[in-house]
Amino acid sequence: MTVELGHFALILALLVAVVQAIVPLLGAQQGNTAWMALARPAAVMQCVLVTVAFAMLMRAYIVSDFSVHTVALHSHTAKPLLYRITGLWGNHEGSMVLWVMILSLFGTALSIAGCNLPLHLLVRTLSIQAMITSCFLLFILFVSNPFWRLDPPVMEGRGLNPLLQDPGLAFHPPLLYLGYVGFSIAFSFAIAALIEGWVDSAWARWVRPWTLAAWVCLTLGIALGSWWAYYELGWGGWWFWDPVENAALIPWLAGTALLHSILVVEKRDALKKWTILLAIMTFSLSLLGTFLVRSGILTSVHTFAADPTRGAFILVLLVITVGGSLVLFTLRAPILQSGTLFKIASREGSILLNNALLSVMMATVLLGTLYPLLADVLGLGKLSVGAPFFHRTVVPLAIPLLIIMAIGPLLAWKQGNLGKGRRNMLLRRLWPAAVIAIITAILMAIKRESFSTIVGISLAMWLGFATLLESAERMLLFRVPIRVSLRRAVHLPRAAYGMTLSHFGLAVLVAGLVGATAWETEKSLILQPEESTNLAGYTFTLAEIQSVTGPNYRATRGKIVVRRHDDQDDQSVAILYPEQRYYTDPPQLTTEAAIHSTGMADVYVAMSEHDIYDKLGVVIRLYYKPLVPWLWYGTGLMALGGVMSLSDRRSS
Amino acid sequence: MHPAFRLPLVVFMILVCTFVLRLVTFWRGDIGDSVPSAVALVNRNVPSFALPALPGRGRCLRSENLKGQVSLVNVFGSWCVACLAEHSFLMALKESKTIPIHGINWRDTAANGAAWLRHYGDPYDRVGTDADSRVAMDFGVTGAPETFVIDANGVIRFKHTGPLTSQIWQEKIIFLIERLQHRE
């Protein structure tokens, strides 16, 4: 009964969304205030209905109602409660309901927070949101309905893919969707602006916090997915350039460009058409990401729904939303009046360069991701585009980007040419960072590091120190008494701290990427109990092999004592318990790596059982991974910077 | 209207056309050709290929080598932990002289592959190196290790994904091989 209630609520939500998509928009065109007033209550209503549907579906998962088709396919009574709940979005149908719920939550948030917006703009934006919601509700109700009953019901469910039974992955999809869907607000604002034919700095101020919030969620979502792959897939890789990962990276790159270009609209009343196009593209690429993952058009390890009917349906949705908005852009963009032309040696100039580089990067990743598909369709043969392509194309683009990132924040808005005075100012402020980067490069060259490592680490140093210097400059640190500096520090806008944190976070991330790639050492061997081996200054001893029984798996667990190699007094640094798990429903084998992190490096141990010849022993794979923790610190700082900037009262 | 504003739309239309073409092939059921899957490949001829040998190991691997007698093709890589788990089983199998085992060194550099075999032992008759996945894709390889049973006519008869163990060998493969060898 509750399941039907949820199903019914979803149908009602569709009807409300259709009304919300049409009536307020017509009202805004004809100046009918009564029709326009419908938008806000409709947004709230639609959200309540979708939430009811979501709650009913969740109930079915929690109580293991196997008369529901999707629950029977994807859940199991032996699963812990957390994974019964997260199992809801571990499958296609449920994840689409989550998608729509987040979409309607954003719509409601906008209708509440948007009371200071001009009514016509708010109403149009909410109508566009409702159009997107309607499309997705149609998609759910017709081709991926999670509420279908199974008659007769089964006694036990099939279970969730054990790889997905993990806290990291449990919260990866919701965060990723918060990011994807969050960009819909910028999209709707852009469409509304195109309909109305104006964009100004007020518009940019309204759009920016939403974009920033979405960007923070997407950043965290991507990091969480990468972290999951790192510890769960058992060989310590954190990025595979897999189509599904790229599908999240592409909108992230577009969203990052959008965040910066909105600033230019806000401060300088310029770059309007480009910003509108970026807003459309960012959300379109998010849709494309969903499309690529859901349709099975690109096959990948992550794909759990490959169904051509759905693919066709999403394609139609994509043509309507993306195609429609691009047609609107083609027709209306020339109307938008842009402000002044601007010079390259200014803040907006550096942002323009940043945008150009990020866009080329985005296009490259998109091309690399879709190229196998294009090649296949055009009959050029089957091929896969792997990491080498992306490294060779993305890295050269990242180098100028990192250089500019250090300089840009020091330039003032609306500045003209680089006169002698300004050149001196830049030199005075940047030379410490340049010197540190050069010294790093020389030291590393002496240690015979590879060229790319030297470039990468030096650039990270350059960006990191230049960012800190810029921040110190704002506080006039060391130039005025420390008390004055502190007072200045307190009064600095949080948005400024946000930028510093994010840029510094990227420097940390870059150092992590380079270090983890260049300095990893590894070893794999068969160990028997009491045997030891050495790696990177540590001694690893297999103390014992245990058998463990979990709630829905049994496991072989190794107890590995890690000591410092040169340590005489036998103190262990860590005791690691890598596992190999045998899940029963569905039957699958997973590797649970054990990681000891020192903050500067990870010691990573993965194990698989070795049952040949009846000798007791396990295959152990050891990794010493310097700077991998920095990947998580870096992305964490970037997201924190976003949150900081978001909390700045002036930005909302 | 400035033509530059039409560019995003044009790019998008090209993408849509590609997707439509791909979906149409999905519907015609030709998916087996574009993305070889496990089921689609069993009972088909091995794809024709020629892979270079590993350094220090004389014999390369070509599709013609897979005709004439029943054989195993095992996909491995020096980066693959699970390959190490099945490795001693493969060594034992080689000792038993039941069936020739050929290797495809997948997504690996030839030097690393050769070093791995030198270090742990070499159970293979012929080994080809497939660094860019060209042949592995035709075989429908989704992960390593993966093992194919090929009959004397060069037809794939069975595929096992994951490490080979004596249990799997006893339960799933040994009878098939005996039957195929008998027919031969």
Interface residues (C-beta under 8 A of the other chain):
Chain A: G234 W235 K273 L277 I280 M281 S284 S295 G296 I297 T299 P308 G311 A312 L315 L318 V319 V322 G323 L326 V327 F329 T330 L331 A333 P334 L370 L373 L374 D376 V377 K382 L383 S384 G386 S524 I526 L589 T591 A606 S608 E609 H610 D611 I612 Y613 V619 R621
Chain B: M1 H2 F5 R6 P8 L9 F12 M13 L15 V16 T18 F19 V20 L21 R22 L23 T25 F26 W27 S34 V35 W79 V81 A82 L84 A85 S88 F89 A92 D132 S133 R134 M137 D138 G162 P163 T165 S166
